[in-house]
């Protein structure tokens, strides 16, 4: 599973990786990208998701300290 710490070191991720982060399967991630719900860039034939836009989409503020979610009791 992709973590926020792992995302911070990257500028882009693949559509399936973005889907995994969002809890979507490969097909659902590509469908969301096709509908414009998942921000993408086309680089030649490759479709990638910019990490800053992905983090913004889920409401992550990189300027705020982040504690990992605590498991449900």
PDB file of N, CA, C and O in Angstrom:
ATOM      1  N   UNK A   1       0.842  -1.187   0.000  1.00  0.00           N
ATOM      2  CA  UNK A   1       0.000   0.000   0.000  1.00  0.00           C
ATOM      3  C   UNK A   1       0.881   1.241   0.000  1.00  0.00           C
ATOM      4  O   UNK A   1       1.877   1.304   0.721  1.00  0.00           O
ATOM      5  N   UNK A   2       0.523   2.194  -0.784  1.00  0.00           N
ATOM      6  CA  UNK A   2       1.239   3.449  -0.846  1.00  0.00           C
ATOM      7  C   UNK A   2       0.949   4.253   0.418  1.00  0.00           C
ATOM      8  O   UNK A   2      -0.202   4.353   0.843  1.00  0.00           O
ATOM      9  N   UNK A   3       1.994   4.827   1.020  1.00  0.00           N
ATOM     10  CA  UNK A   3       1.820   5.639   2.209  1.00  0.00           C
ATOM     11  C   UNK A   3       2.039   7.111   1.865  1.00  0.00           C
ATOM     12  O   UNK A   3       2.614   7.429   0.824  1.00  0.00           O
ATOM     13  N   UNK A   4       1.590   7.986   2.718  1.00  0.00           N
ATOM     14  CA  UNK A   4       1.805   9.413   2.504  1.00  0.00           C
ATOM     15  C   UNK A   4       3.298   9.702   2.468  1.00  0.00           C
ATOM     16  O   UNK A   4       3.754  10.499   1.649  1.00  0.00           O
ATOM     17  N   UNK A   5       4.062   9.064   3.346  1.00  0.00           N
ATOM     18  CA  UNK A   5       5.502   9.284   3.345  1.00  0.00           C
ATOM     19  C   UNK A   5       6.110   8.858   2.010  1.00  0.00           C
ATOM     20  O   UNK A   5       7.003   9.529   1.492  1.00  0.00           O
ATOM     21  N   UNK A   6       5.635   7.759   1.460  1.00  0.00           N
ATOM     22  CA  UNK A   6       6.120   7.296   0.160  1.00  0.00           C
ATOM     23  C   UNK A   6       5.717   8.232  -0.966  1.00  0.00           C
ATOM     24  O   UNK A   6       6.460   8.402  -1.933  1.00  0.00           O
ATOM     25  N   UNK A   7       4.550   8.837  -0.848  1.00  0.00           N
ATOM     26  CA  UNK A   7       4.087   9.774  -1.870  1.00  0.00           C
ATOM     27  C   UNK A   7       4.873  11.073  -1.847  1.00  0.00           C
ATOM     28  O   UNK A   7       5.103  11.673  -2.896  1.00  0.00           O
ATOM     29  N   UNK A   8       5.283  11.510  -0.681  1.00  0.00           N
ATOM     30  CA  UNK A   8       5.986  12.788  -0.562  1.00  0.00           C
ATOM     31  C   UNK A   8       7.264  12.836  -1.398  1.00  0.00           C
ATOM     32  O   UNK A   8       7.679  13.908  -1.837  1.00  0.00           O
ATOM     33  N   UNK A   9       7.875  11.700  -1.615  1.00  0.00           N
ATOM     34  CA  UNK A   9       9.138  11.644  -2.357  1.00  0.00           C
ATOM     35  C   UNK A   9       8.940  11.580  -3.861  1.00  0.00           C
ATOM     36  O   UNK A   9       9.919  11.547  -4.605  1.00  0.00           O
ATOM     37  N   UNK A  10       7.710  11.561  -4.322  1.00  0.00           N
ATOM     38  CA  UNK A  10       7.437  11.398  -5.752  1.00  0.00           C
ATOM     39  C   UNK A  10       6.649  12.585  -6.285  1.00  0.00           C
ATOM     40  O   UNK A  10       5.870  13.207  -5.563  1.00  0.00           O
ATOM     41  N   UNK A  11       6.864  12.885  -7.550  1.00  0.00           N
ATOM     42  CA  UNK A  11       6.109  13.954  -8.200  1.00  0.00           C
ATOM     43  C   UNK A  11       4.827  13.434  -8.826  1.00  0.00           C
ATOM     44  O   UNK A  11       3.817  14.137  -8.857  1.00  0.00           O
ATOM     45  N   UNK A  12       4.863  12.203  -9.326  1.00  0.00           N
ATOM     46  CA  UNK A  12       3.686  11.600  -9.936  1.00  0.00           C
ATOM     47  C   UNK A  12       3.596  10.136  -9.524  1.00  0.00           C
ATOM     48  O   UNK A  12       4.578   9.527  -9.098  1.00  0.00           O
ATOM     49  N   UNK A  13       2.394   9.591  -9.663  1.00  0.00           N
ATOM     50  CA  UNK A  13       2.163   8.157  -9.471  1.00  0.00           C
ATOM     51  C   UNK A  13       1.316   7.679 -10.643  1.00  0.00           C
ATOM     52  O   UNK A  13       0.706   8.486 -11.344  1.00  0.00           O
ATOM     53  N   UNK A  14       1.279   6.390 -10.852  1.00  0.00           N
ATOM     54  CA  UNK A  14       0.431   5.843 -11.898  1.00  0.00           C
ATOM     55  C   UNK A  14      -1.028   5.906 -11.455  1.00  0.00           C
ATOM     56  O   UNK A  14      -1.321   6.073 -10.271  1.00  0.00           O
ATOM     57  N   UNK A  15      -1.920   5.773 -12.400  1.00  0.00           N
ATOM     58  CA  UNK A  15      -3.350   5.778 -12.069  1.00  0.00           C
ATOM     59  C   UNK A  15      -3.682   4.616 -11.120  1.00  0.00           C
ATOM     60  O   UNK A  15      -4.400   4.833 -10.144  1.00  0.00           O
ATOM     61  N   UNK A  16      -3.190   3.394 -11.366  1.00  0.00           N
ATOM     62  CA  UNK A  16      -3.479   2.317 -10.400  1.00  0.00           C
ATOM     63  C   UNK A  16      -2.917   2.588  -8.999  1.00  0.00           C
ATOM     64  O   UNK A  16      -3.552   2.237  -8.005  1.00  0.00           O
ATOM     65  N   UNK A  17      -1.730   3.209  -8.910  1.00  0.00           N
ATOM     66  CA  UNK A  17      -1.178   3.550  -7.589  1.00  0.00           C
ATOM     67  C   UNK A  17      -2.055   4.581  -6.885  1.00  0.00           C
ATOM     68  O   UNK A  17      -2.302   4.465  -5.685  1.00  0.00           O
ATOM     69  N   UNK A  18      -2.524   5.580  -7.613  1.00  0.00           N
ATOM     70  CA  UNK A  18      -3.425   6.572  -7.031  1.00  0.00           C
ATOM     71  C   UNK A  18      -4.711   5.895  -6.574  1.00  0.00           C
ATOM     72  O   UNK A  18      -5.236   6.205  -5.505  1.00  0.00           O
ATOM     73  N   UNK A  19      -5.213   4.977  -7.379  1.00  0.00           N
ATOM     74  CA  UNK A  19      -6.416   4.239  -7.004  1.00  0.00           C
ATOM     75  C   UNK A  19      -6.215   3.437  -5.736  1.00  0.00           C
ATOM     76  O   UNK A  19      -7.098   3.390  -4.879  1.00  0.00           O
ATOM     77  N   UNK A  20      -5.049   2.803  -5.612  1.00  0.00           N
ATOM     78  CA  UNK A  20      -4.749   2.030  -4.411  1.00  0.00           C
ATOM     79  C   UNK A  20      -4.762   2.942  -3.185  1.00  0.00           C
ATOM     80  O   UNK A  20      -5.307   2.578  -2.143  1.00  0.00           O
ATOM     81  N   UNK A  21      -4.167   4.118  -3.307  1.00  0.00           N
ATOM     82  CA  UNK A  21      -4.145   5.081  -2.207  1.00  0.00           C
ATOM     83  C   UNK A  21      -5.565   5.498  -1.816  1.00  0.00           C
ATOM     84  O   UNK A  21      -5.857   5.712  -0.639  1.00  0.00           O
ATOM     85  N   UNK A  22      -6.439   5.608  -2.814  1.00  0.00           N
ATOM     86  CA  UNK A  22      -7.818   6.036  -2.578  1.00  0.00           C
ATOM     87  C   UNK A  22      -8.761   4.876  -2.247  1.00  0.00           C
ATOM     88  O   UNK A  22      -9.937   5.095  -1.955  1.00  0.00           O
ATOM     89  N   UNK A  23      -8.250   3.652  -2.291  1.00  0.00           N
ATOM     90  CA  UNK A  23      -9.096   2.497  -2.008  1.00  0.00           C
ATOM     91  C   UNK A  23      -9.914   2.063  -3.210  1.00  0.00           C
ATOM     92  O   UNK A  23     -10.969   1.448  -3.056  1.00  0.00           O
ATOM     93  N   UNK A  24      -9.432   2.382  -4.417  1.00  0.00           N
ATOM     94  CA  UNK A  24     -10.125   2.010  -5.649  1.00  0.00           C
ATOM     95  C   UNK A  24      -9.350   0.924  -6.376  1.00  0.00           C
ATOM     96  O   UNK A  24      -8.125   0.849  -6.279  1.00  0.00           O
ATOM     97  N   UNK A  25     -10.061   0.098  -7.092  1.00  0.00           N
ATOM     98  CA  UNK A  25      -9.418  -0.871  -7.957  1.00  0.00           C
ATOM     99  C   UNK A  25      -8.901  -0.190  -9.212  1.00  0.00           C
ATOM    100  O   UNK A  25      -9.184   0.983  -9.455  1.00  0.00           O
ATOM    101  N   UNK A  26      -8.145  -0.932 -10.003  1.00  0.00           N
ATOM    102  CA  UNK A  26      -7.553  -0.406 -11.229  1.00  0.00           C
ATOM    103  C   UNK A  26      -8.611   0.165 -12.176  1.00  0.00           C
ATOM    104  O   UNK A  26      -8.461   1.285 -12.665  1.00  0.00           O
ATOM    105  N   UNK A  27      -9.667  -0.584 -12.434  1.00  0.00           N
ATOM    106  CA  UNK A  27     -10.717  -0.146 -13.347  1.00  0.00           C
ATOM    107  C   UNK A  27     -11.430   1.096 -12.852  1.00  0.00           C
ATOM    108  O   UNK A  27     -11.702   2.015 -13.625  1.00  0.00           O
ATOM    109  N   UNK A  28     -11.733   1.125 -11.558  1.00  0.00           N
ATOM    110  CA  UNK A  28     -12.409   2.293 -10.976  1.00  0.00           C
ATOM    111  C   UNK A  28     -11.508   3.520 -11.019  1.00  0.00           C
ATOM    112  O   UNK A  28     -11.989   4.633 -11.233  1.00  0.00           O
ATOM    113  N   UNK A  29     -10.209   3.331 -10.818  1.00  0.00           N
ATOM    114  CA  UNK A  29      -9.273   4.462 -10.863  1.00  0.00           C
ATOM    115  C   UNK A  29      -9.218   5.042 -12.275  1.00  0.00           C
ATOM    116  O   UNK A  29      -9.262   6.260 -12.447  1.00  0.00           O
ATOM    117  N   UNK A  30      -9.123   4.173 -13.289  1.00  0.00           N
ATOM    118  CA  UNK A  30      -9.105   4.668 -14.665  1.00  0.00           C
ATOM    119  C   UNK A  30     -10.442   5.319 -15.036  1.00  0.00           C
ATOM    120  O   UNK A  30     -10.461   6.306 -15.772  1.00  0.00           O
ATOM    121  N   UNK A  31     -11.547   4.782 -14.541  1.00  0.00           N
ATOM    122  CA  UNK A  31     -12.857   5.385 -14.808  1.00  0.00           C
ATOM    123  C   UNK A  31     -12.939   6.773 -14.167  1.00  0.00           C
ATOM    124  O   UNK A  31     -13.455   7.707 -14.782  1.00  0.00           O
ATOM    125  N   UNK A  32     -12.437   6.917 -12.941  1.00  0.00           N
ATOM    126  CA  UNK A  32     -12.434   8.224 -12.272  1.00  0.00           C
ATOM    127  C   UNK A  32     -11.553   9.209 -13.037  1.00  0.00           C
ATOM    128  O   UNK A  32     -11.894  10.385 -13.154  1.00  0.00           O
ATOM    129  N   UNK A  33     -10.428   8.736 -13.556  1.00  0.00           N
ATOM    130  CA  UNK A  33      -9.542   9.594 -14.352  1.00  0.00           C
ATOM    131  C   UNK A  33     -10.246  10.021 -15.636  1.00  0.00           C
ATOM    132  O   UNK A  33     -10.163  11.181 -16.040  1.00  0.00           O
ATOM    133  N   UNK A  34     -10.928   9.095 -16.264  1.00  0.00           N
ATOM    134  CA  UNK A  34     -11.650   9.395 -17.509  1.00  0.00           C
ATOM    135  C   UNK A  34     -12.742  10.442 -17.275  1.00  0.00           C
ATOM    136  O   UNK A  34     -12.974  11.299 -18.128  1.00  0.00           O
ATOM    137  N   UNK A  35     -13.408  10.373 -16.125  1.00  0.00           N
ATOM    138  CA  UNK A  35     -14.476  11.330 -15.797  1.00  0.00           C
ATOM    139  C   UNK A  35     -13.929  12.662 -15.296  1.00  0.00           C
ATOM    140  O   UNK A  35     -14.694  13.609 -15.114  1.00  0.00           O
ATOM    141  N   UNK A  36     -12.619  12.753 -15.072  1.00  0.00           N
ATOM    142  CA  UNK A  36     -12.017  13.981 -14.573  1.00  0.00           C
ATOM    143  C   UNK A  36     -12.066  14.110 -13.060  1.00  0.00           C
ATOM    144  O   UNK A  36     -11.731  15.163 -12.518  1.00  0.00           O
ATOM    145  N   UNK A  37     -12.480  13.051 -12.371  1.00  0.00           N
ATOM    146  CA  UNK A  37     -12.551  13.081 -10.911  1.00  0.00           C
ATOM    147  C   UNK A  37     -11.185  12.854 -10.269  1.00  0.00           C
ATOM    148  O   UNK A  37     -10.962  13.228  -9.118  1.00  0.00           O
ATOM    149  N   UNK A  38     -10.289  12.248 -11.013  1.00  0.00           N
ATOM    150  CA  UNK A  38      -8.917  12.013 -10.570  1.00  0.00           C
ATOM    151  C   UNK A  38      -8.019  12.850 -11.470  1.00  0.00           C
ATOM    152  O   UNK A  38      -7.996  12.630 -12.681  1.00  0.00           O
ATOM    153  N   UNK A  39      -7.277  13.806 -10.909  1.00  0.00           N
ATOM    154  CA  UNK A  39      -6.459  14.689 -11.743  1.00  0.00           C
ATOM    155  C   UNK A  39      -5.325  13.922 -12.414  1.00  0.00           C
ATOM    156  O   UNK A  39      -4.620  13.153 -11.762  1.00  0.00           O
ATOM    157  N   UNK A  40      -5.154  14.128 -13.696  1.00  0.00           N
ATOM    158  CA  UNK A  40      -4.118  13.404 -14.439  1.00  0.00           C
ATOM    159  C   UNK A  40      -3.363  14.344 -15.371  1.00  0.00           C
ATOM    160  O   UNK A  40      -3.828  15.431 -15.714  1.00  0.00           O
ATOM    161  N   UNK A  41      -2.189  13.883 -15.764  1.00  0.00           N
ATOM    162  CA  UNK A  41      -1.381  14.520 -16.798  1.00  0.00           C
ATOM    163  C   UNK A  41      -1.064  13.452 -17.834  1.00  0.00           C
ATOM    164  O   UNK A  41      -0.772  12.307 -17.487  1.00  0.00           O
ATOM    165  N   UNK A  42      -1.121  13.828 -19.099  1.00  0.00           N
ATOM    166  CA  UNK A  42      -0.718  12.901 -20.148  1.00  0.00           C
ATOM    167  C   UNK A  42       0.695  13.277 -20.559  1.00  0.00           C
ATOM    168  O   UNK A  42       0.951  14.399 -20.997  1.00  0.00           O
ATOM    169  N   UNK A  43       1.608  12.324 -20.412  1.00  0.00           N
ATOM    170  CA  UNK A  43       3.001  12.495 -20.815  1.00  0.00           C
ATOM    171  C   UNK A  43       3.273  11.493 -21.922  1.00  0.00           C
ATOM    172  O   UNK A  43       3.573  10.328 -21.660  1.00  0.00           O
ATOM    173  N   UNK A  44       3.167  11.952 -23.155  1.00  0.00           N
ATOM    174  CA  UNK A  44       3.248  11.032 -24.279  1.00  0.00           C
ATOM    175  C   UNK A  44       2.041  10.118 -24.229  1.00  0.00           C
ATOM    176  O   UNK A  44       0.900  10.579 -24.232  1.00  0.00           O
ATOM    177  N   UNK A  45       2.297   8.828 -24.182  1.00  0.00           N
ATOM    178  CA  UNK A  45       1.210   7.847 -24.094  1.00  0.00           C
ATOM    179  C   UNK A  45       0.864   7.498 -22.654  1.00  0.00           C
ATOM    180  O   UNK A  45      -0.097   6.777 -22.388  1.00  0.00           O
ATOM    181  N   UNK A  46       1.659   8.017 -21.738  1.00  0.00           N
ATOM    182  CA  UNK A  46       1.493   7.654 -20.333  1.00  0.00           C
ATOM    183  C   UNK A  46       0.565   8.622 -19.612  1.00  0.00           C
ATOM    184  O   UNK A  46       0.644   9.835 -19.810  1.00  0.00           O
ATOM    185  N   UNK A  47      -0.311   8.080 -18.778  1.00  0.00           N
ATOM    186  CA  UNK A  47      -1.219   8.872 -17.961  1.00  0.00           C
ATOM    187  C   UNK A  47      -0.747   8.760 -16.514  1.00  0.00           C
ATOM    188  O   UNK A  47      -0.661   7.656 -15.976  1.00  0.00           O
ATOM    189  N   UNK A  48      -0.441   9.892 -15.879  1.00  0.00           N
ATOM    190  CA  UNK A  48       0.044   9.885 -14.498  1.00  0.00           C
ATOM    191  C   UNK A  48      -0.777  10.860 -13.666  1.00  0.00           C
ATOM    192  O   UNK A  48      -1.453  11.743 -14.194  1.00  0.00           O
ATOM    193  N   UNK A  49      -0.700  10.680 -12.365  1.00  0.00           N
ATOM    194  CA  UNK A  49      -1.421  11.530 -11.415  1.00  0.00           C
ATOM    195  C   UNK A  49      -0.389  12.347 -10.647  1.00  0.00           C
ATOM    196  O   UNK A  49       0.498  11.773 -10.015  1.00  0.00           O
ATOM    197  N   UNK A  50      -0.487  13.692 -10.688  1.00  0.00           N
ATOM    198  CA  UNK A  50       0.441  14.512  -9.903  1.00  0.00           C
ATOM    199  C   UNK A  50       0.161  14.345  -8.411  1.00  0.00           C
ATOM    200  O   UNK A  50      -0.973  14.513  -7.963  1.00  0.00           O
ATOM    201  N   UNK A  51       1.190  14.018  -7.656  1.00  0.00           N
ATOM    202  CA  UNK A  51       1.029  13.760  -6.226  1.00  0.00           C
ATOM    203  C   UNK A  51       0.466  14.971  -5.477  1.00  0.00           C
ATOM    204  O   UNK A  51      -0.426  14.786  -4.649  1.00  0.00           O
ATOM    205  N   UNK A  52       0.936  16.205  -5.721  1.00  0.00           N
ATOM    206  CA  UNK A  52       0.336  17.325  -4.983  1.00  0.00           C
ATOM    207  C   UNK A  52      -1.172  17.433  -5.198  1.00  0.00           C
ATOM    208  O   UNK A  52      -1.905  17.742  -4.258  1.00  0.00           O
ATOM    209  N   UNK A  53      -1.645  17.186  -6.414  1.00  0.00           N
ATOM    210  CA  UNK A  53      -3.091  17.245  -6.696  1.00  0.00           C
ATOM    211  C   UNK A  53      -3.819  16.098  -5.997  1.00  0.00           C
ATOM    212  O   UNK A  53      -4.923  16.283  -5.486  1.00  0.00           O
ATOM    213  N   UNK A  54      -3.207  14.918  -5.973  1.00  0.00           N
ATOM    214  CA  UNK A  54      -3.812  13.768  -5.302  1.00  0.00           C
ATOM    215  C   UNK A  54      -3.961  14.045  -3.809  1.00  0.00           C
ATOM    216  O   UNK A  54      -5.013  13.776  -3.229  1.00  0.00           O
ATOM    217  N   UNK A  55      -2.911  14.582  -3.187  1.00  0.00           N
ATOM    218  CA  UNK A  55      -2.978  14.887  -1.759  1.00  0.00           C
ATOM    219  C   UNK A  55      -4.000  15.979  -1.478  1.00  0.00           C
ATOM    220  O   UNK A  55      -4.706  15.933  -0.471  1.00  0.00           O
ATOM    221  N   UNK A  56      -4.077  16.958  -2.366  1.00  0.00           N
ATOM    222  CA  UNK A  56      -5.076  18.017  -2.226  1.00  0.00           C
ATOM    223  C   UNK A  56      -6.490  17.440  -2.330  1.00  0.00           C
ATOM    224  O   UNK A  56      -7.389  17.849  -1.596  1.00  0.00           O
ATOM    225  N   UNK A  57      -6.676  16.493  -3.238  1.00  0.00           N
ATOM    226  CA  UNK A  57      -7.977  15.861  -3.440  1.00  0.00           C
ATOM    227  C   UNK A  57      -8.507  15.225  -2.157  1.00  0.00           C
ATOM    228  O   UNK A  57      -9.707  15.270  -1.886  1.00  0.00           O
ATOM    229  N   UNK A  58      -7.612  14.635  -1.372  1.00  0.00           N
ATOM    230  CA  UNK A  58      -8.042  13.961  -0.144  1.00  0.00           C
ATOM    231  C   UNK A  58      -7.928  14.856   1.085  1.00  0.00           C
ATOM    232  O   UNK A  58      -8.120  14.404   2.214  1.00  0.00           O
ATOM    233  N   UNK A  59      -7.611  16.136   0.853  1.00  0.00           N
ATOM    234  CA  UNK A  59      -7.591  17.083   1.962  1.00  0.00           C
ATOM    235  C   UNK A  59      -6.340  17.053   2.802  1.00  0.00           C
ATOM    236  O   UNK A  59      -6.352  17.524   3.939  1.00  0.00           O
ATOM    237  N   UNK A  60      -5.261  16.513   2.271  1.00  0.00           N
ATOM    238  CA  UNK A  60      -4.005  16.466   3.018  1.00  0.00           C
ATOM    239  C   UNK A  60      -3.282  17.791   2.865  1.00  0.00           C
ATOM    240  O   UNK A  60      -3.056  18.255   1.748  1.00  0.00           O
ATOM    241  N   UNK A  61      -2.919  18.400   3.987  1.00  0.00           N
ATOM    242  CA  UNK A  61      -2.182  19.658   3.972  1.00  0.00           C
ATOM    243  C   UNK A  61      -0.729  19.356   4.332  1.00  0.00           C
ATOM    244  O   UNK A  61      -0.440  19.005   5.476  1.00  0.00           O
ATOM    245  N   UNK A  62       0.193  19.488   3.371  1.00  0.00           N
ATOM    246  CA  UNK A  62       1.590  19.137   3.655  1.00  0.00           C
ATOM    247  C   UNK A  62       2.241  20.056   4.682  1.00  0.00           C
ATOM    248  O   UNK A  62       3.292  19.716   5.225  1.00  0.00           O
ATOM    249  N   UNK A  63       1.642  21.211   4.963  1.00  0.00           N
ATOM    250  CA  UNK A  63       2.212  22.131   5.939  1.00  0.00           C
ATOM    251  C   UNK A  63       1.817  21.783   7.370  1.00  0.00           C
ATOM    252  O   UNK A  63       2.356  22.341   8.325  1.00  0.00           O
ATOM    253  N   UNK A  64       0.878  20.861   7.509  1.00  0.00           N
ATOM    254  CA  UNK A  64       0.445  20.435   8.842  1.00  0.00           C
ATOM    255  C   UNK A  64       1.142  19.134   9.211  1.00  0.00           C
ATOM    256  O   UNK A  64       1.318  18.268   8.354  1.00  0.00           O
ATOM    257  N   UNK A  65       1.546  18.977  10.477  1.00  0.00           N
ATOM    258  CA  UNK A  65       2.129  17.694  10.873  1.00  0.00           C
ATOM    259  C   UNK A  65       1.109  16.590  10.698  1.00  0.00           C
ATOM    260  O   UNK A  65      -0.085  16.797  10.917  1.00  0.00           O
ATOM    261  N   UNK A  66       1.574  15.431  10.308  1.00  0.00           N
ATOM    262  CA  UNK A  66       0.661  14.318  10.045  1.00  0.00           C
ATOM    263  C   UNK A  66       1.002  13.143  10.949  1.00  0.00           C
ATOM    264  O   UNK A  66       2.129  12.648  10.957  1.00  0.00           O
ATOM    265  N   UNK A  67       0.022  12.715  11.697  1.00  0.00           N
ATOM    266  CA  UNK A  67       0.163  11.491  12.489  1.00  0.00           C
ATOM    267  C   UNK A  67      -0.569  10.389  11.759  1.00  0.00           C
ATOM    268  O   UNK A  67      -1.680  10.612  11.278  1.00  0.00           O
ATOM    269  N   UNK A  68       0.010   9.213  11.661  1.00  0.00           N
ATOM    270  CA  UNK A  68      -0.688   8.111  11.007  1.00  0.00           C
ATOM    271  C   UNK A  68      -2.012   7.814  11.698  1.00  0.00           C
ATOM    272  O   UNK A  68      -2.117   7.987  12.912  1.00  0.00           O
ATOM    273  N   UNK A  69      -3.018   7.376  10.963  1.00  0.00           N
ATOM    274  CA  UNK A  69      -4.308   7.061  11.598  1.00  0.00           C
ATOM    275  C   UNK A  69      -4.142   5.946  12.631  1.00  0.00           C
ATOM    276  O   UNK A  69      -3.356   5.016  12.455  1.00  0.00           O
ATOM    277  N   UNK A  70      -4.894   6.072  13.690  1.00  0.00           N
ATOM    278  CA  UNK A  70      -4.854   5.069  14.743  1.00  0.00           C
ATOM    279  C   UNK A  70      -5.851   3.953  14.398  1.00  0.00           C
ATOM    280  O   UNK A  70      -6.950   4.232  13.918  1.00  0.00           O
ATOM    281  N   UNK A  71      -5.471   2.697  14.640  1.00  0.00           N
ATOM    282  CA  UNK A  71      -6.403   1.597  14.356  1.00  0.00           C
ATOM    283  C   UNK A  71      -7.640   1.685  15.232  1.00  0.00           C
ATOM    284  O   UNK A  71      -7.567   2.103  16.388  1.00  0.00           O
ATOM    285  N   UNK A  72      -8.766   1.293  14.680  1.00  0.00           N
ATOM    286  CA  UNK A  72     -10.027   1.298  15.435  1.00  0.00           C
ATOM    287  C   UNK A  72      -9.946   0.265  16.556  1.00  0.00           C
ATOM    288  O   UNK A  72      -9.406  -0.827  16.378  1.00  0.00           O
ATOM    289  N   UNK A  73     -10.484   0.625  17.695  1.00  0.00           N
ATOM    290  CA  UNK A  73     -10.442  -0.285  18.846  1.00  0.00           C
ATOM    291  C   UNK A  73     -11.562  -1.280  18.792  1.00  0.00           C
ATOM    292  O   UNK A  73     -11.681  -2.124  19.680  1.00  0.00           O
TER     293      UNK A  73
END
